[in-house]
Amino acid sequence: MKPTIDSQIGERIERYRKAASLSRQDVADACDMPLDHYTAGEAGERTFSAVELLAIGQEVGFRLSDILSKLRL
């Protein structure tokens, strides 16, 4: 089965988060997001909004283009 857009985005965010040595809780707190919402987004079970992606990117250290480029549709 082909990965969904949400799961691809979640996987990329997780890689950046781990490279930055941050926990899910660290990122959720910094982005003023409930941990369960953040965790579900990283798992590809919910769609991050553009505002959430921008906030996560600022905290973790990626640009939207890093996350959104070359997604498999």
FILUM-713271 format. One record per residue: x, y, z of N, C-alpha, C, O in turn. Coordinates in Angstrom, 3 decimals, decimal comma, always signed. Example, Ala and Ser with C-alpha at 12.3 -4.5 7.8 and 13.67 -1.06 7.14 Angstrom:
<r n_X="+13,190" n_Y="-5,690" n_Z="+7,800" ca_X="+12,300" ca_Y="-4,500" ca_Z="+7,800" c_X="+13,200" c_Y="-3,300" c_Z="+7,800" o_X="+14,236" o_Y="-3,319" o_Z="+8,465"/>
<r n_X="+12,850" n_Y="-2,250" n_Z="+7,080" ca_X="+13,670" ca_Y="-1,060" ca_Z="+7,140" c_X="+12,900" c_Y="+0,030" c_Z="+7,870" o_X="+13,409" o_Y="+1,138" o_Z="+8,039"/>
This chain:
<r n_X="+0,844" n_Y="-1,182" n_Z="+0,000" ca_X="+0,000" ca_Y="+0,000" ca_Z="+0,000" c_X="+0,890" c_Y="+1,246" c_Z="+0,000" o_X="+1,885" o_Y="+1,313" o_Z="+0,722"/>
<r n_X="+0,517" n_Y="+2,218" n_Z="-0,815" ca_X="+1,288" ca_Y="+3,455" ca_Z="-0,939" c_X="+1,106" c_Y="+4,322" c_Z="+0,317" o_X="-0,006" o_Y="+4,455" o_Z="+0,829"/>
<r n_X="+2,212" n_Y="+4,913" n_Z="+0,809" ca_X="+2,092" ca_Y="+5,780" ca_Z="+1,990" c_X="+1,263" c_Y="+7,021" c_Z="+1,670" o_X="+1,297" o_Y="+7,537" o_Z="+0,553"/>
<r n_X="+0,526" n_Y="+7,484" n_Z="+2,662" ca_X="-0,282" ca_Y="+8,692" ca_Z="+2,484" c_X="+0,603" c_Y="+9,924" c_Z="+2,588" o_X="+1,726" o_Y="+9,864" o_Z="+3,089"/>
<r n_X="+0,080" n_Y="+11,030" n_Z="+2,110" ca_X="+0,786" ca_Y="+12,314" ca_Z="+2,246" c_X="+1,058" c_Y="+12,590" c_Z="+3,727" o_X="+2,166" o_Y="+12,978" o_Z="+4,098"/>
<r n_X="+0,046" n_Y="+12,387" n_Z="+4,566" ca_X="+0,204" ca_Y="+12,660" ca_Z="+6,003" c_X="+1,284" c_Y="+11,783" c_Z="+6,629" o_X="+2,061" o_Y="+12,255" o_Z="+7,460"/>
<r n_X="+1,339" n_Y="+10,505" n_Z="+6,234" ca_X="+2,367" ca_Y="+9,638" ca_Z="+6,824" c_X="+3,764" c_Y="+10,023" c_Z="+6,337" o_X="+4,728" o_Y="+9,939" o_Z="+7,098"/>
<r n_X="+3,882" n_Y="+10,443" n_Z="+5,079" ca_X="+5,184" ca_Y="+10,891" ca_Z="+4,570" c_X="+5,655" c_Y="+12,140" c_Z="+5,303" o_X="+6,823" o_Y="+12,244" o_Z="+5,675"/>
<r n_X="+4,749" n_Y="+13,082" n_Z="+5,507" ca_X="+5,088" ca_Y="+14,310" ca_Z="+6,228" c_X="+5,477" c_Y="+13,981" c_Z="+7,670" o_X="+6,466" o_Y="+14,501" o_Z="+8,186"/>
<r n_X="+4,700" n_Y="+13,124" n_Z="+8,311" ca_X="+5,000" ca_Y="+12,723" ca_Z="+9,685" c_X="+6,356" c_Y="+12,074" c_Z="+9,824" o_X="+7,082" o_Y="+12,350" o_Z="+10,779"/>
<r n_X="+6,713" n_Y="+11,206" n_Z="+8,876" ca_X="+8,017" ca_Y="+10,548" ca_Z="+8,907" c_X="+9,147" c_Y="+11,559" c_Z="+8,766" o_X="+10,166" o_Y="+11,461" o_Z="+9,450"/>
<r n_X="+8,965" n_Y="+12,519" n_Z="+7,886" ca_X="+10,007" ca_Y="+13,536" ca_Z="+7,689" c_X="+10,165" c_Y="+14,395" c_Z="+8,937" o_X="+11,284" o_Y="+14,680" o_Z="+9,363"/>
<r n_X="+9,049" n_Y="+14,803" n_Z="+9,518" ca_X="+9,108" ca_Y="+15,598" ca_Z="+10,748" c_X="+9,803" c_Y="+14,810" c_Z="+11,859" o_X="+10,626" o_Y="+15,358" o_Z="+12,592"/>
<r n_X="+9,473" n_Y="+13,543" n_Z="+11,980" ca_X="+10,100" ca_Y="+12,718" ca_Z="+13,012" c_X="+11,618" c_Y="+12,659" c_Z="+12,827" o_X="+12,362" o_Y="+12,754" o_Z="+13,802"/>
<r n_X="+12,078" n_Y="+12,503" n_Z="+11,595" ca_X="+13,521" ca_Y="+12,472" ca_Z="+11,339" c_X="+14,186" c_Y="+13,783" c_Z="+11,770" o_X="+15,232" o_Y="+13,769" o_Z="+12,418"/>
<r n_X="+13,573" n_Y="+14,913" n_Z="+11,408" ca_X="+14,146" ca_Y="+16,210" ca_Z="+11,800" c_X="+14,117" c_Y="+16,376" c_Z="+13,318" o_X="+15,077" o_Y="+16,872" o_Z="+13,908"/>
<r n_X="+13,027" n_Y="+15,966" n_Z="+13,943" ca_X="+12,906" ca_Y="+16,101" ca_Z="+15,404" c_X="+13,987" c_Y="+15,292" c_Z="+16,103" o_X="+14,635" o_Y="+15,778" o_Z="+17,030"/>
<r n_X="+14,178" n_Y="+14,065" n_Z="+15,658" ca_X="+15,195" ca_Y="+13,212" ca_Z="+16,284" c_X="+16,596" c_Y="+13,761" c_Z="+16,044" o_X="+17,444" o_Y="+13,716" o_Z="+16,935"/>
<r n_X="+16,838" n_Y="+14,276" n_Z="+14,850" ca_X="+18,151" ca_Y="+14,868" ca_Z="+14,550" c_X="+18,427" c_Y="+16,072" c_Z="+15,443" o_X="+19,581" o_Y="+16,370" o_Z="+15,752"/>
<r n_X="+17,367" n_Y="+16,763" n_Z="+15,855" ca_X="+17,512" ca_Y="+17,916" ca_Z="+16,741" c_X="+17,523" c_Y="+17,511" c_Z="+18,216" o_X="+17,600" o_Y="+18,363" o_Z="+19,101"/>
<r n_X="+17,446" n_Y="+16,205" n_Z="+18,470" ca_X="+17,444" ca_Y="+15,661" ca_Z="+19,844" c_X="+16,311" c_Y="+16,236" c_Z="+20,683" o_X="+16,504" o_Y="+16,583" o_Z="+21,848"/>
<r n_X="+15,136" n_Y="+16,334" n_Z="+20,086" ca_X="+13,956" ca_Y="+16,830" ca_Z="+20,786" c_X="+12,948" c_Y="+15,704" c_Z="+20,956" o_X="+12,830" o_Y="+14,829" o_Z="+20,099"/>
<r n_X="+12,230" n_Y="+15,733" n_Z="+22,059" ca_X="+11,162" ca_Y="+14,761" ca_Z="+22,275" c_X="+9,871" c_Y="+15,281" c_Z="+21,637" o_X="+9,760" o_Y="+16,461" o_Z="+21,303"/>
<r n_X="+8,919" n_Y="+14,396" n_Z="+21,478" ca_X="+7,608" ca_Y="+14,830" ca_Z="+20,991" c_X="+7,018" c_Y="+15,880" c_Z="+21,935" o_X="+6,420" o_Y="+16,861" o_Z="+21,496"/>
<r n_X="+7,197" n_Y="+15,657" n_Z="+23,236" ca_X="+6,676" ca_Y="+16,598" ca_Z="+24,225" c_X="+7,327" c_Y="+17,968" c_Z="+24,076" o_X="+6,647" o_Y="+18,988" o_Z="+24,177"/>
<r n_X="+8,637" n_Y="+18,003" n_Z="+23,836" ca_X="+9,347" ca_Y="+19,272" ca_Z="+23,640" c_X="+8,710" c_Y="+20,073" c_Z="+22,501" o_X="+8,433" o_Y="+21,264" o_Z="+22,643"/>
<r n_X="+8,484" n_Y="+19,403" n_Z="+21,376" ca_X="+7,957" ca_Y="+20,085" ca_Z="+20,196" c_X="+6,504" c_Y="+20,499" c_Z="+20,421" o_X="+6,119" o_Y="+21,624" o_Z="+20,100"/>
<r n_X="+5,712" n_Y="+19,603" n_Z="+20,965" ca_X="+4,306" ca_Y="+19,925" ca_Z="+21,228" c_X="+4,194" c_Y="+21,136" c_Z="+22,156" o_X="+3,398" o_Y="+22,040" o_Z="+21,903"/>
<r n_X="+4,977" n_Y="+21,155" n_Z="+23,212" ca_X="+4,952" ca_Y="+22,283" ca_Z="+24,155" c_X="+5,371" c_Y="+23,583" c_Z="+23,469" o_X="+4,720" o_Y="+24,614" o_Z="+23,640"/>
<r n_X="+6,443" n_Y="+23,537" n_Z="+22,705" ca_X="+6,954" ca_Y="+24,737" ca_Z="+22,037" c_X="+5,955" c_Y="+25,281" c_Z="+21,018" o_X="+5,910" o_Y="+26,484" o_Z="+20,764"/>
<r n_X="+5,164" n_Y="+24,397" n_Z="+20,445" ca_X="+4,189" ca_Y="+24,797" ca_Z="+19,416" c_X="+2,792" c_Y="+24,996" c_Z="+19,996" o_X="+1,834" o_Y="+25,210" o_Z="+19,253"/>
<r n_X="+2,675" n_Y="+24,927" n_Z="+21,317" ca_X="+1,396" ca_Y="+25,105" ca_Z="+22,000" c_X="+0,327" c_Y="+24,170" c_Z="+21,418" o_X="-0,782" o_Y="+24,585" o_Z="+21,080"/>
<r n_X="+0,708" n_Y="+22,903" n_Z="+21,317" ca_X="-0,148" ca_Y="+21,887" ca_Z="+20,721" c_X="-0,294" c_Y="+20,736" c_Z="+21,721" o_X="+0,686" o_Y="+20,360" o_Z="+22,364"/>
<r n_X="-1,481" n_Y="+20,176" n_Z="+21,862" ca_X="-1,603" ca_Y="+19,003" ca_Z="+22,730" c_X="-0,712" c_Y="+17,869" c_Z="+22,230" o_X="-0,601" o_Y="+17,651" o_Z="+21,024"/>
<r n_X="-0,084" n_Y="+17,155" n_Z="+23,146" ca_X="+0,822" ca_Y="+16,075" ca_Z="+22,779" c_X="+0,131" c_Y="+15,038" c_Z="+21,899" o_X="+0,724" o_Y="+14,554" o_Z="+20,935"/>
<r n_X="-1,107" n_Y="+14,694" n_Z="+22,217" ca_X="-1,784" ca_Y="+13,668" ca_Z="+21,422" c_X="-2,025" c_Y="+14,132" c_Z="+19,981" o_X="-2,005" o_Y="+13,308" o_Z="+19,067"/>
<r n_X="-2,249" n_Y="+15,420" n_Z="+19,762" ca_X="-2,403" ca_Y="+15,944" ca_Z="+18,396" c_X="-1,076" c_Y="+15,880" c_Z="+17,651" o_X="-1,019" o_Y="+15,477" o_Z="+16,490"/>
<r n_X="-0,018" n_Y="+16,281" n_Z="+18,330" ca_X="+1,302" ca_Y="+16,229" ca_Z="+17,696" c_X="+1,675" c_Y="+14,790" c_Z="+17,354" o_X="+2,106" o_Y="+14,503" o_Z="+16,237"/>
<r n_X="+1,509" n_Y="+13,898" n_Z="+18,309" ca_X="+1,865" ca_Y="+12,493" ca_Z="+18,106" c_X="+1,068" c_Y="+11,880" c_Z="+16,964" o_X="+1,620" o_Y="+11,146" o_Z="+16,144"/>
<r n_X="-0,232" n_Y="+12,178" n_Z="+16,904" ca_X="-1,069" ca_Y="+11,651" ca_Z="+15,818" c_X="-0,610" c_Y="+12,202" c_Z="+14,467" o_X="-0,624" o_Y="+11,478" o_Z="+13,472"/>
<r n_X="-0,207" n_Y="+13,461" n_Z="+14,419" ca_X="+0,285" ca_Y="+14,041" ca_Z="+13,179" c_X="+1,585" c_Y="+13,407" c_Z="+12,732" o_X="+1,766" o_Y="+13,112" o_Z="+11,551"/>
<r n_X="+2,483" n_Y="+13,200" n_Z="+13,666" ca_X="+3,767" ca_Y="+12,579" ca_Z="+13,326" c_X="+3,556" c_Y="+11,139" c_Z="+12,862" o_X="+4,321" o_Y="+10,635" o_Z="+12,040"/>
<r n_X="+2,530" n_Y="+10,479" n_Z="+13,382" ca_X="+2,217" ca_Y="+9,103" ca_Z="+12,985" c_X="+1,430" c_Y="+9,049" c_Z="+11,674" o_X="+1,165" o_Y="+7,964" o_Z="+11,156"/>
<r n_X="+1,056" n_Y="+10,213" n_Z="+11,136" ca_X="+0,293" ca_Y="+10,246" ca_Z="+9,897" c_X="-1,185" c_Y="+9,989" c_Z="+10,078" o_X="-1,892" o_Y="+9,703" o_Z="+9,112"/>
<r n_X="-1,658" n_Y="+10,087" n_Z="+11,308" ca_X="-3,060" ca_Y="+9,814" ca_Z="+11,624" c_X="-3,928" c_Y="+11,067" c_Z="+11,606" o_X="-5,152" o_Y="+10,975" o_Z="+11,704"/>
<r n_X="-3,317" n_Y="+12,213" n_Z="+11,483" ca_X="-4,042" ca_Y="+13,473" ca_Z="+11,323" c_X="-3,205" c_Y="+14,388" c_Z="+10,454" o_X="-1,999" o_Y="+14,191" o_Z="+10,307"/>
<r n_X="-3,848" n_Y="+15,386" n_Z="+9,880" ca_X="-3,175" ca_Y="+16,327" ca_Z="+8,997" c_X="-2,737" c_Y="+17,547" c_Z="+9,787" o_X="-3,553" o_Y="+18,186" o_Z="+10,451"/>
<r n_X="-1,449" n_Y="+17,876" n_Z="+9,719" ca_X="-0,977" ca_Y="+19,114" ca_Z="+10,314" c_X="-1,453" c_Y="+20,275" c_Z="+9,450" o_X="-1,430" o_Y="+20,189" o_Z="+8,222"/>
<r n_X="-1,883" n_Y="+21,359" n_Z="+10,087" ca_X="-2,240" ca_Y="+22,569" ca_Z="+9,339" c_X="-0,948" c_Y="+23,271" c_Z="+8,911" o_X="+0,132" o_Y="+22,972" o_Z="+9,421"/>
<r n_X="-1,076" n_Y="+24,193" n_Z="+7,982" ca_X="+0,083" ca_Y="+24,963" ca_Z="+7,531" c_X="+0,695" c_Y="+25,739" c_Z="+8,702" o_X="+1,918" o_Y="+25,822" o_Z="+8,814"/>
<r n_X="-0,130" n_Y="+26,298" n_Z="+9,558" ca_X="+0,358" ca_Y="+27,048" ca_Z="+10,716" c_X="+1,134" c_Y="+26,118" c_Z="+11,654" o_X="+2,183" o_Y="+26,492" o_Z="+12,179"/>
<r n_X="+0,614" n_Y="+24,911" n_Z="+11,858" ca_X="+1,316" ca_Y="+23,946" ca_Z="+12,711" c_X="+2,654" c_Y="+23,555" c_Z="+12,094" o_X="+3,661" o_Y="+23,477" o_Z="+12,798"/>
<r n_X="+2,672" n_Y="+23,310" n_Z="+10,782" ca_X="+3,925" ca_Y="+22,952" ca_Z="+10,121" c_X="+4,962" c_Y="+24,061" c_Z="+10,241" o_X="+6,143" o_Y="+23,790" o_Z="+10,457"/>
<r n_X="+4,524" n_Y="+25,309" n_Z="+10,103" ca_X="+5,450" ca_Y="+26,431" ca_Z="+10,260" c_X="+6,023" c_Y="+26,482" c_Z="+11,676" o_X="+7,226" o_Y="+26,678" o_Z="+11,854"/>
<r n_X="+5,168" n_Y="+26,307" n_Z="+12,678" ca_X="+5,612" ca_Y="+26,343" ca_Z="+14,074" c_X="+6,573" c_Y="+25,191" c_Z="+14,367" o_X="+7,608" o_Y="+25,385" o_Z="+15,005"/>
<r n_X="+6,225" n_Y="+23,999" n_Z="+13,901" ca_X="+7,094" ca_Y="+22,833" ca_Z="+14,116" c_X="+8,431" c_Y="+23,061" c_Z="+13,425" o_X="+9,485" o_Y="+22,780" o_Z="+13,996"/>
<r n_X="+8,390" n_Y="+23,563" n_Z="+12,217" ca_X="+9,619" ca_Y="+23,823" ca_Z="+11,475" c_X="+10,533" c_Y="+24,802" c_Z="+12,181" o_X="+11,750" o_Y="+24,621" o_Z="+12,206"/>
<r n_X="+9,948" n_Y="+25,838" n_Z="+12,754" ca_X="+10,767" ca_Y="+26,812" ca_Z="+13,482" c_X="+11,413" c_Y="+26,175" c_Z="+14,703" o_X="+12,558" o_Y="+26,485" o_Z="+15,035"/>
<r n_X="+10,697" n_Y="+25,301" n_Z="+15,362" ca_X="+11,228" ca_Y="+24,652" ca_Z="+16,562" c_X="+12,270" c_Y="+23,581" c_Z="+16,227" o_X="+13,305" o_Y="+23,482" o_Z="+16,886"/>
<r n_X="+11,985" n_Y="+22,795" n_Z="+15,211" ca_X="+12,813" ca_Y="+21,635" ca_Z="+14,893" c_X="+13,943" c_Y="+21,977" c_Z="+13,925" o_X="+14,998" o_Y="+21,343" o_Z="+13,943"/>
<r n_X="+13,716" n_Y="+22,985" n_Z="+13,077" ca_X="+14,775" ca_Y="+23,420" ca_Z="+12,174" c_X="+14,636" c_Y="+22,954" c_Z="+10,743" o_X="+15,609" o_Y="+22,508" o_Z="+10,135"/>
<r n_X="+13,431" n_Y="+23,052" n_Z="+10,196" ca_X="+13,250" ca_Y="+22,758" ca_Z="+8,781" c_X="+12,382" c_Y="+23,822" c_Z="+8,139" o_X="+11,644" o_Y="+24,541" o_Z="+8,813"/>
<r n_X="+12,488" n_Y="+23,905" n_Z="+6,817" ca_X="+11,615" ca_Y="+24,787" ca_Z="+6,039" c_X="+10,475" c_Y="+23,949" c_Z="+5,477" o_X="+10,602" o_Y="+22,732" o_Z="+5,342"/>
<r n_X="+9,374" n_Y="+24,592" n_Z="+5,152" ca_X="+8,256" ca_Y="+23,845" ca_Z="+4,571" c_X="+8,674" c_Y="+23,100" c_Z="+3,317" o_X="+8,210" o_Y="+21,985" o_Z="+3,076"/>
<r n_X="+9,535" n_Y="+23,693" n_Z="+2,522" ca_X="+9,978" ca_Y="+23,021" ca_Z="+1,301" c_X="+10,727" c_Y="+21,724" c_Z="+1,619" o_X="+10,679" o_Y="+20,778" o_Z="+0,833"/>
<r n_X="+11,419" n_Y="+21,671" n_Z="+2,763" ca_X="+12,108" ca_Y="+20,441" ca_Z="+3,160" c_X="+11,111" c_Y="+19,308" c_Z="+3,403" o_X="+11,402" o_Y="+18,146" o_Z="+3,120"/>
<r n_X="+9,961" n_Y="+19,645" n_Z="+3,916" ca_X="+8,952" ca_Y="+18,661" ca_Z="+4,288" c_X="+8,027" c_Y="+18,324" c_Z="+3,117" o_X="+7,613" o_Y="+17,176" o_Z="+2,957"/>
<r n_X="+7,710" n_Y="+19,321" n_Z="+2,311" ca_X="+6,687" ca_Y="+19,127" ca_Z="+1,288" c_X="+7,227" c_Y="+18,748" c_Z="-0,096" o_X="+6,455" o_Y="+18,322" o_Z="-0,955"/>
<r n_X="+8,522" n_Y="+18,893" n_Z="-0,324" ca_X="+9,037" ca_Y="+18,594" ca_Z="-1,663" c_X="+9,125" c_Y="+17,095" c_Z="-1,896" o_X="+9,413" o_Y="+16,317" o_Z="-0,986"/>
<r n_X="+8,874" n_Y="+16,725" n_Z="-3,110" ca_X="+9,009" ca_Y="+15,338" ca_Z="-3,580" c_X="+8,163" c_Y="+14,339" c_Z="-2,807" o_X="+8,581" o_Y="+13,198" o_Z="-2,607"/>
<r n_X="+6,979" n_Y="+14,754" n_Z="-2,370" ca_X="+6,057" ca_Y="+13,802" ca_Z="-1,760" c_X="+5,527" c_Y="+12,875" c_Z="-2,845" o_X="+5,302" o_Y="+13,298" o_Z="-3,979"/>
<r n_X="+5,332" n_Y="+11,626" n_Z="-2,496" ca_X="+4,770" ca_Y="+10,650" ca_Z="-3,436" c_X="+3,260" c_Y="+10,741" c_Z="-3,368" o_X="+2,660" o_Y="+10,464" o_Z="-2,329"/>
<r n_X="+2,648" n_Y="+11,127" n_Z="-4,470" ca_X="+1,183" ca_Y="+11,263" ca_Z="-4,514" c_X="+0,524" c_Y="+9,967" c_Z="-4,879" o_X="-0,703" o_Y="+9,900" o_Z="-4,962"/>
